[in-house]
Amino acid sequence: MWHFGNTLSGTFSVFDNTGTTIVTKELTANILDSGISRNGMLAYCATANSKTEHSYKIFLFDLETGEELFCVTPQTGGMESYAFDEDKKLLIADVKGVGKFRYDRDGDFVDAGYLDEANLGSSDYSRVIRAAEKILEEPVVSQARAREVLDAVIRARSLGADANPAWRPNALKVQGLAHNMLDDPHDAIKVYEEAIVRTPK
């Protein structure tokens, strides 16, 4: 339930079939999405951005005990839909064009290692570029990994990044970083210079 007024807020409530309240959570952010598992044992809600502690969070509740299992910031960085693994009490984020990623009952992001690979292979050029930059910022990046990132960024440019004035400079910058890691200063300088020219004023 949304609250109307000058502040962003909402109340997440779940009731049993007699109308008795199982869970009530007062939130200082608007509720974007919510759902209940088919077996009626779990429920979640997701909040929008706000200037409070409840900004951009997902909550999971155990409806058998009325307990809040976790409140975490989503790790998948996009518009997700959510489902449940009812037996293991997992919340599953389904990101279109990327994959499905699990949170355990403690809110730990089980599939963190898989997310970077999935983003790198995504059809969403913004995800590819962000994942590539993150990988290149790791303390140790092998030549093979740098080559994989370079290929992914070149693919991201062909997917539409080059046609987007806001994303093309980013793609070029990350491509330059990859060239640099591959000991190819000539191509690195070339794309860096193009990135400077293409950066919106």
N, C-alpha and C positions, 0 to 999 in steps of 0.2 A: 504494500500500500504506500502510495506517495503522499507526502504532506504538502499542502499548498501554503505558500508564504514566501518570505524573502530569503530563506535558507534552504539548502539542499538537504533533504532528509527523507526517511521512509521507515516503515515498520514491516519487518518480515515475520509472518505468523503462519503456523501450520496447526490445523485442528483435526481431531479424530472424527469418526462418523457420528458421534453424538454432539459435536460442536464444542467439545472440551479442548482447550488450548494445550498443545503439546510443546510448541516452541514459539517464543516471541523474542524478537531481536530489534531493538531500537537502533537505527542507523543514521549517521550524519552525512549520508550521501544518498542520491537517488538510486533505486533498484533498477538495474537494466534487464535482468533475466532471473528466472528461478525455476525450479522443477523438483519433482518427487520421484523416487525410484518406483518401478512397477510393483515391487513387493511391499512398498510403504514403509521401508526401514530407514531410508536416507532422504535428505532434502538438501538442496543448495540454493544459494542466491549469489548474484554478482552485482557489484555496484559500479556506478559511473565515477568519473573524476570529480573531486571536490577538494577543498582546502583543509580537510580534516583527516583523522587517523583511518577513517573508513573509505578513503579515496581509492578507487580502482582495486577492489578486493574480491576474492571469492571465499565464501563461507560454506562449510559442510557440517550438517547436523545429523546426529543419530536420533531417529525418531522413536526408538525403543526406550532410550534413557532420557531424551530431551536435551542431551549434551551437545554443545558446540565442539565439534572435533577439531576444526582448524579455521583460521582466517589468514590467508596469504595473498600476496600480490601475484597475479597471473604471470607465468614465465614465458608464455608462448607469444606475447606481444602482438596480438591481432584480434580480429573478431572471431571468437570461438563459440561453438555450441558445446553443451556438456551432456554427458551420459554417465551411467554408473556401472561399475562391476560390483554387483550386489553381494556376491559371496565373499569377496575380499575387502569389501567396504572401500573401494577406490572411486575417485572421481576422475572421469576421462574427458579431457579437452580435445575436441575435434576441430582442427583448423583446416578450413577448405583449401585444397591444393597443396597441403603440407603433410598432414598426418594426424595421428591420434597419440595423445601424451597423457600419462597417468600421474595423479597425485595420490599418495597413500593416506591412511586415516590420520596421520600426524601432520599432513600438509607438505611432506617432502616430495619434491618433483622427481619422480622415479626415472623418467626418460630424458633427463637433462642431456646426457651424452648423445642421444639420438637427435635432439632438436637441431643442433648446428648442422648436422649432415642433411637433415630434411629441409632446412631453410636454404642450404646451399644448392640443393636440387629442385627448389621450388620453381613454379612458373610465375611467381610474383617477384619482379625485378628488385623491388625495394627490400624484400626479405633476403634475397641473394646478396645484395650489396652490404647490408648490415651484418649478415653472417660472415661474409668474407672479411670485412674490416675487423670484426671481433677475433676471428681466427688469426689474422696477421698480427694482432696485438698480443698473442700468447708469447710467453718467454722464449720458447723454442719452437721454431717452425722449420720442418724439413724441406728440402728442395722439392720433393714429390708433393708435399702438402701445398707449398707455394704455387706449384704448377697447377694443381687442382683448383686452387682459388683463382688463379689467373684465368683459367678456362671458364670458370663459373661467372666471373665478372664480365668477360667478353660476351658470354651468352646473355647475361642480364642486359647488357647494352642493346643486343639484338631483340630482346623481348619488349623493349619500349623505353628503357632508361635514356637512350640517346634523344628520344623525342620529347623528353620532359626536362625543361630548362632547370628545374630544381634538383633533379637527380643526376643529370649527365656529369656535372662537375664532381659529384661524389664518386660516381663510377670511375671516372678518369683518375681521381686521386688514389682510390684503392687499387686500380690497375697499376698505377705507378709504383705503389708500395710493393706489389707482387713482383713487378719487373726488377725492382731494386734488390729484393731478396733472392732473386734468381741471377744476380750479378749481371744484369743487363741495363747498365746506366743510360745507354743511348735511348732505348725505348722508354725508360722511366722518365727521363728529362722531356722527351717528346710529349708524353701524355700529361705530365705536370704542367707544361706550358699551355697545352690546350685547356686544361682544367682552369687555369688562371684566366684565360681569355673567356671561357664559358661561364665563369662564376657570375651570377646575377648581381648587378650593382645595387 
